[in-house]
Amino acid sequence: MLGWNAGAVKLLGYSAAEATGQRCGQVLQAFYPTGEPLCSMMCEGRACISIGDKWNIGACKIRHKNGQMISAGISTLVIPSEAREQDRDEPVAVVFLREAGWVDPKLVGRQPLRIFTLGHFGLAIAGKGLEVDNWKRQQAVLVLKCLVSQLGRPVHRERLIDWLWPDADMTRGWQRLKVTISFLREKLRDGGAARETIETVGQSYILRRDAVWVDSDAFGDLVAAGWRSLRIGDGLEARSRFEEAQSLYRGDYLEDEPYVDWCAEERERLREVYLEMLDGMAKCYAQEGLFMEAVQICKAALHNDPGRESFLRALLENLVKLGQPDWAEVQFNSWRRSLDDEYGLKPTPETMRVFAQLIGDRSSASC
């Protein structure tokens, strides 16, 4: 944010000093009306601004400073290059916050379909969330999830039929699939997606990669960029990329489908990427002396995977650096009891050694 006027102060409660210098998404913290995250490094608005195009969302939810979610509309106007400061090469835009409701019809159909797979499944396009939970044919949503799981690759109709209707014979299953695909294409076109978002190739269907933006892809790209920055010693850039990635990870991949096999492997892969990313974030925070932030990351990771002892050790180290060895001892004993009660496991010798080095004789009675 390069500027913040009185109207924005009144709308969101942040002073100019609090907003200026922050990333747009850090201040707005906006969501589509259907609940999917709007603000991220790869949001629709940023994508448009990067190519010098305007952008508009008719209605979204923005978090006020007091925590309340308010309804508003957002639009942008990119400043021409000749009007910018001479030493500023990156695009600059004016962001307008206003009452919800108006959408520029010229923008419909120009933006890729945005697909949210991390956490609750959702769709959005041209600043509008698509109410997939209310679609009459919910099997169409399942078909789209199947195609997303094979993004850019042809999926044979027999494979889709086997996934969706495993007990149906091929003739009946094919009739169902044709009706479902037709319904899905119609709903996507009505929402503003490109006509050939789902392409037919022989007896297979492809969700075209160039017609969609998928949060799991963006998540993976951001994590990879973070690790590249960390390897070359740029901790600040690494932390920024990791934080953006964390904002996209609202939950496990296609968590609405916990019992199907066709997305289980990708769910576990992305979950592992997420945990490794949290390890990178904790390292970045610790290197900057932000030990409390590192502690929170370690706690989040242990909540996700209590058996990953590297996070427990990092949690203890950061608590001690904060000058809170008492907290470290409490956290360790609580985690050890939980590990024993829930999994029947004991801490590894390495974890016990680190604990002894950090806490010393303080814990002799409890150990």
FENVENCOR-V933900 format. One record per residue. N is the residue number from 1. RES is the residue in one small letter. PHI is phi in whole degrees, 0 to 359 (none if undefined). PSI is psi in radians with two decimals (NA if undefined). D_LAST is the distance of its C-alpha to the last C-alpha in Angstrom with 2 decimals. Layout:
# FENVENCOR-V933900
<<N:RES:PHI:PSI:D_LAST> <N:RES:PHI:PSI:D_LAST>>
This chain:
# FENVENCOR-V933900
<<1:m:none:2.18:51.37> <2:l:262:-0.30:54.24> <3:g:202:2.82:55.58> <4:w:202:1.96:54.96> <5:n:266:-3.13:57.82> <6:a:295:-0.60:58.25> <7:g:296:-0.69:58.57> <8:a:292:-0.66:55.18> <9:v:301:-0.80:53.66> <10:k:294:-0.67:55.25> <11:l:288:-0.76:54.19> <12:l:246:-0.19:50.50> <13:g:88:-0.20:49.67> <14:y:278:2.40:48.49> <15:s:285:2.89:50.38> <16:a:299:-0.66:52.10> <17:a:295:-0.63:49.62> <18:e:286:-0.59:46.66> <19:a:271:-0.66:48.35> <20:t:296:2.30:50.17> <21:g:94:-0.21:48.39> <22:q:271:2.74:46.04> <23:r:291:2.59:46.42> <24:c:307:-0.83:48.54> <25:g:294:-0.47:45.89> <26:q:293:-0.53:43.33> <27:v:271:-0.86:45.79> <28:l:287:-0.73:47.52> <29:q:47:0.93:44.60> <30:a:270:2.69:47.31> <31:f:227:2.60:47.29> <32:y:296:2.74:50.13> <33:p:303:-0.46:51.28> <34:t:276:-0.01:49.84> <35:g:106:-0.22:46.31> <36:e:286:2.59:45.99> <37:p:290:2.29:44.93> <38:l:267:-0.69:48.00> <39:c:270:2.09:46.54> <40:s:198:3.02:45.09> <41:m:301:-0.51:46.18> <42:m:250:0.64:48.36> <43:c:288:2.90:49.80> <44:e:302:-0.77:53.43> <45:g:299:-0.79:54.51> <46:r:298:-0.70:53.10> <47:a:298:-0.72:54.73> <48:c:291:-0.80:58.08> <49:i:300:-0.64:57.87> <50:s:297:-0.45:57.11> <51:i:254:0.20:60.50> <52:g:78:0.36:62.36> <53:d:255:2.67:62.73> <54:k:280:2.89:62.39> <55:w:213:2.63:59.91> <56:n:208:2.39:59.75> <57:i:234:2.18:57.55> <58:g:291:-0.60:59.32> <59:a:207:2.37:56.34> <60:c:206:3.04:52.61> <61:k:251:2.18:49.74> <62:i:242:2.39:48.60> <63:r:278:2.07:45.66> <64:h:291:2.78:46.86> <65:k:304:-0.57:44.84> <66:n:280:0.03:43.98> <67:g:97:-0.26:42.49> <68:q:288:2.46:45.53> <69:m:269:2.21:47.07> <70:i:243:2.65:50.78> <71:s:273:2.36:53.54> <72:a:201:2.89:55.40> <73:g:247:2.68:57.31> <74:i:230:2.40:56.82> <75:s:218:2.81:59.44> <76:t:229:2.68:59.82> <77:l:225:2.02:62.73> <78:v:280:2.29:62.39> <79:i:283:2.23:64.08> <80:p:304:2.60:66.61> <81:s:301:-0.61:65.76> <82:e:289:-0.28:68.83> <83:a:264:-0.06:67.68> <84:r:275:2.94:64.24> <85:e:297:2.56:63.40> <86:q:298:-0.56:64.54> <87:d:268:0.22:61.13> <88:r:246:1.84:59.44> <89:d:271:-0.50:59.67> <90:e:286:2.70:57.23> <91:p:299:2.56:58.61> <92:v:233:2.38:58.64> <93:a:225:2.64:59.14> <94:v:267:2.23:59.80> <95:v:256:2.19:57.59> <96:f:255:2.21:59.25> <97:l:255:2.30:57.32> <98:r:207:-3.12:59.62> <99:e:296:2.53:60.12> <100:a:290:2.63:59.14> <101:g:140:-0.78:61.85> <102:w:271:2.35:63.92> <103:v:233:2.33:63.47> <104:d:287:1.97:65.67> <105:p:297:-0.37:67.36> <106:k:292:-0.35:67.95> <107:l:273:-0.31:64.23> <108:v:294:2.31:63.96> <109:g:88:-0.10:63.77> <110:r:262:-0.25:62.98> <111:q:257:2.59:59.21> <112:p:292:2.68:57.09> <113:l:294:2.21:55.47> <114:r:262:2.18:51.87> <115:i:243:2.17:49.51> <116:f:254:1.95:45.99> <117:t:250:-0.26:43.81> <118:l:269:1.87:40.29> <119:g:95:-2.56:39.42> <120:h:293:2.29:42.39> <121:f:292:2.39:45.49> <122:g:203:2.83:48.25> <123:l:228:2.62:51.45> <124:a:206:2.67:53.27> <125:i:202:2.46:56.36> <126:a:49:0.76:58.50> <127:g:77:0.29:56.35> <128:k:226:2.25:56.31> <129:g:280:2.44:53.64> <130:l:264:2.26:54.97> <131:e:281:1.22:54.17> <132:v:294:-0.47:53.15> <133:d:293:-0.33:51.50> <134:n:258:0.08:54.99> <135:w:296:2.46:56.87> <136:k:295:-0.68:59.01> <137:r:256:1.68:58.10> <138:q:290:-0.32:54.32> <139:q:294:-0.43:54.80> <140:a:295:-0.64:56.15> <141:v:295:-0.70:52.75> <142:l:294:-0.68:51.20> <143:v:300:-0.78:53.84> <144:l:296:-0.70:53.01> <145:k:299:-0.73:49.29> <146:c:298:-0.75:50.25> <147:l:291:-0.64:52.46> <148:v:298:-0.69:49.84> <149:s:295:-0.31:47.41> <150:q:241:0.65:50.14> <151:l:311:2.19:51.29> <152:g:80:-0.06:54.40> <153:r:247:2.48:54.67> <154:p:292:2.38:57.29> <155:v:244:2.04:56.05> <156:h:294:2.52:58.55> <157:r:299:-0.57:59.75> <158:e:295:-0.61:58.91> <159:r:292:-0.74:55.26> <160:l:297:-0.75:55.23> <161:i:298:-0.73:56.97> <162:d:295:-0.63:54.46> <163:w:289:-0.72:51.56> <164:l:272:-0.74:53.24> <165:w:227:1.24:55.32> <166:p:298:-0.38:54.14> <167:d:265:-0.08:56.36> <168:a:274:2.54:59.53> <169:d:288:2.85:62.29> <170:m:297:-0.64:63.05> <171:t:295:-0.86:66.25> <172:r:292:-0.67:64.77> <173:g:296:-0.66:61.62> <174:w:295:-0.70:63.78> <175:q:296:-0.74:65.72> <176:r:297:-0.76:62.58> <177:l:295:-0.73:61.21> <178:k:300:-0.79:64.48> <179:v:296:-0.71:64.53> <180:t:292:-0.77:60.87> <181:i:297:-0.73:61.33> <182:s:299:-0.77:64.49> <183:f:297:-0.77:62.73> <184:l:298:-0.81:59.83> <185:r:299:-0.70:62.25> <186:e:296:-0.76:64.23> <187:k:294:-0.67:61.23> <188:l:292:-0.73:60.08> <189:r:296:-0.74:63.63> <190:d:299:-0.55:64.00> <191:g:281:-0.20:60.83> <192:g:111:0.12:62.26> <193:a:284:2.75:60.85> <194:a:299:2.61:63.07> <195:r:301:-0.70:65.37> <196:e:258:0.66:64.00> <197:t:301:-0.72:60.30> <198:i:251:2.03:60.13> <199:e:253:2.47:62.54> <200:t:265:2.23:64.13> <201:v:230:1.79:64.49> <202:g:62:-2.11:66.29> <203:q:256:0.38:64.28> <204:s:235:2.86:61.09> <205:y:236:2.53:59.73> <206:i:231:2.29:58.02> <207:l:274:1.94:56.20> <208:r:292:2.18:57.56> <209:r:297:-0.60:54.96> <210:d:284:-0.13:57.47> <211:a:257:-0.04:58.03> <212:v:224:2.75:54.46> <213:w:241:2.21:51.40> <214:v:241:2.25:48.13> <215:d:298:-0.59:44.87> <216:s:293:-0.62:42.81> <217:d:295:-0.83:45.15> <218:a:298:-0.70:44.91> <219:f:302:-0.86:41.12> <220:g:298:-0.69:41.06> <221:d:295:-0.73:43.58> <222:l:293:-0.73:41.64> <223:v:297:-0.78:38.37> <224:a:299:-0.72:40.35> <225:a:296:-0.67:42.02> <226:g:298:-0.76:38.70> <227:w:292:-0.62:37.40> <228:r:298:-0.76:40.77> <229:s:295:-0.69:40.54> <230:l:294:-0.63:37.00> <231:r:294:-0.51:38.14> <232:i:265:0.13:40.96> <233:g:88:0.19:38.80> <234:d:264:1.41:40.06> <235:g:295:-0.64:36.83> <236:l:295:-0.78:38.73> <237:e:294:-0.71:40.90> <238:a:300:-0.81:38.00> <239:r:299:-0.72:36.14> <240:s:299:-0.77:39.38> <241:r:293:-0.72:39.90> <242:f:297:-0.71:36.35> <243:e:296:-0.69:36.69> <244:e:296:-0.73:40.01> <245:a:297:-0.73:38.56> <246:q:299:-0.62:35.74> <247:s:295:-0.43:38.47> <248:l:276:-0.44:40.11> <249:y:276:1.46:37.09> <250:r:276:-0.18:37.39> <251:g:170:3.13:35.85> <252:d:294:2.75:35.92> <253:y:300:2.18:39.24> <254:l:45:0.90:41.72> <255:e:294:-0.25:39.06> <256:d:290:-0.24:42.00> <257:e:241:1.17:42.48> <258:p:286:-0.26:39.12> <259:y:247:0.10:40.70> <260:v:266:2.66:43.31> <261:d:273:-0.47:43.04> <262:w:289:-0.22:45.25> <263:c:238:0.06:42.79> <264:a:295:-0.72:39.43> <265:e:295:-0.75:39.27> <266:e:293:-0.61:40.13> <267:r:298:-0.79:37.60> <268:e:292:-0.65:34.76> <269:r:297:-0.82:36.20> <270:l:292:-0.59:36.41> <271:r:296:-0.68:32.95> <272:e:293:-0.71:31.65> <273:v:300:-0.72:33.93> <274:y:297:-0.79:32.53> <275:l:293:-0.70:28.88> <276:e:295:-0.63:29.96> <277:m:296:-0.72:31.97> <278:l:299:-0.63:29.00> <279:d:297:-0.74:27.30> <280:g:296:-0.73:30.52> <281:m:299:-0.78:30.66> <282:a:300:-0.70:27.19> <283:k:296:-0.76:28.27> <284:c:299:-0.81:31.54> <285:y:298:-0.76:30.06> <286:a:296:-0.69:27.61> <287:q:297:-0.54:30.58> <288:e:271:0.02:32.55> <289:g:78:0.25:29.89> <290:l:268:1.23:29.61> <291:f:290:-0.60:25.84> <292:m:295:-0.70:25.90> <293:e:296:-0.69:28.09> <294:a:296:-0.68:25.77> <295:v:300:-0.78:22.85> <296:q:296:-0.67:25.14> <297:i:295:-0.77:26.11> <298:c:297:-0.69:22.59> <299:k:296:-0.72:21.92> <300:a:297:-0.69:25.23> <301:a:292:-0.73:24.45> <302:l:293:-0.58:21.13> <303:h:296:-0.64:23.09> <304:n:283:-0.64:25.63> <305:d:214:1.52:23.39> <306:p:298:-0.39:19.71> <307:g:276:-0.05:19.24> <308:r:274:1.63:20.46> <309:e:289:-0.34:17.39> <310:s:299:-0.58:19.68> <311:f:287:-0.61:20.09> <312:l:296:-0.75:16.42> <313:r:296:-0.73:16.25> <314:a:295:-0.64:19.52> <315:l:300:-0.82:18.42> <316:l:298:-0.77:15.60> <317:e:298:-0.74:18.20> <318:n:288:-0.59:20.85> <319:l:294:-0.71:18.95> <320:v:295:-0.71:18.19> <321:k:296:-0.46:21.89> <322:l:284:-0.14:22.84> <323:g:82:0.49:21.30> <324:q:235:1.11:18.72> <325:p:296:-0.50:15.21> <326:d:298:-0.78:14.38> <327:w:299:-0.72:15.67> <328:a:300:-0.75:13.75> <329:e:294:-0.73:10.35> <330:v:297:-0.79:11.97> <331:q:298:-0.74:13.45> <332:f:296:-0.84:10.48> <333:n:295:-0.67:8.71> <334:s:295:-0.78:12.29> <335:w:295:-0.73:13.14> <336:r:296:-0.71:10.40> <337:r:295:-0.75:11.57> <338:s:296:-0.71:15.07> <339:l:297:-0.70:14.90> <340:d:289:-0.81:13.93> <341:d:294:-0.75:16.49> <342:e:272:-0.56:19.26> <343:y:236:-0.14:19.15> <344:g:66:0.55:17.06> <345:l:247:2.76:15.38> <346:k:245:2.69:12.11> <347:p:300:2.60:11.58> <348:t:287:2.77:13.77> <349:p:304:-0.63:13.08> <350:e:298:-0.75:14.94> <351:t:295:-0.71:12.81> <352:m:296:-0.64:9.57> <353:r:294:-0.79:12.00> <354:v:297:-0.74:13.39> <355:f:299:-0.78:10.30> <356:a:296:-0.70:9.59> <357:q:294:-0.66:13.35> <358:l:281:-0.69:13.73> <359:i:260:-0.52:11.20> <360:g:70:-2.47:10.91> <361:d:286:-0.14:9.80> <362:r:301:-0.58:9.66> <363:s:260:0.16:6.02> <364:s:301:-0.64:5.23> <365:a:292:-0.68:5.64> <366:s:277:-0.39:3.83> <367:c:275:NA:0.00>>
